[in-house]
Amino acid sequence: MAVVLGLGNPGARYARTRHNVGWRVVETLVGRWKARPAEAVPEIQAWEATLPSRTVALLWALSYMNESGRALSAWRERHPLELSELLVVADDVYLPLGMVRLRAGGSSGGHRGLASLEEALGSRDYARLRIGVGEAPAETLREHVLEEFREEEEAAANEAILKAADAVECWAGEGLLAAMNRFNRRVQQEEKP
């Protein structure tokens, strides 16, 4: 079974923050795929969708961002998971607002949720989809990711969430390489004047 894990923080206070774009992508896919609630654990909210190509578990880590690895470990105790079948969706302050980028693996880049997952999995070799939420100076980074998008940023943020959902759909149906070729290239073309 393929697994899509959206990172974020639980609670209404964080629902629309920059840090929770991963949750918003999963929420979009739950609706799009008419996913049904699935067996979960206290640290994970889960849905299951049956696609033409395979079954996909859509997950929200209900722990706080910095403990995402603990949440996924609790889920894995009851559900087998191959790292090649995992896609993590997270925010990225080093990508411009609205940009999406898929990678087959790599470092956490300072993202504490990804670092927590690497520690729990004992590996960096899992796919991740990063969504640009806009940059901020290092001294205000924590506050930046816990803020909601400004009104003038909302349209770009919503478009990025839909684009990220499309990328997940491509990953689920055609594989990581196809999704990387389609969505990473599109981003680069959009950047050109």
C-alpha positions, 0 to 999 in steps of 0.5 A: 500500500502506498502512503502519503503523509502530510505534515502539520500541527494539530488544532484549530490554531494551526490549521491555516498556517504555513506549516500545515500545507502538508495537511491541506494537500492530504485534505484535498486528496481525501475529497478528490479521491472520496477516501474513507476513514481507515484504521488509525492510531492515536498519533495518526488520522488515516483515510484510505483511497482505492485508485485504479493503480493501487490503494493509498493511505492518506495520513495526518500526523497528529503529533506536533511537527517536531514529533512527526517521526514518533507518529509515523512509528506508531502507525508502522507498528500496525501497518507494514510500510516500504520506504519506496511506498512513502511520500511525505508532504511538507512546507519549505521556507527555502522555496518561493511561495507557490513552488512545489518540488519532488525529491527521491530523498535527501537531507531534512534541510533544517526542517524539524518534521523531516529530521524527526522522520529521518531519525524514526525511519533510520533513513533519508531515502524516502520521497518528499514533496516540498511546498514553498511557503515563502522565505523569512529571516532566520531569526523570525523563521519559527514565527513565520511558519506558524503564521497564516498566509497573508491575504495577498499570498492566499491565491498562490498558496491555494494554487500550490496546494492544488498543484501538490495534490496533482503531483501526489496523484501522478506519483500514485499513478505513474511513479516518482520519476514521472511525477518529478519530470512533470512537476519539477520541470513545470516549476522551472518553466514557470520561473523563466521570464 
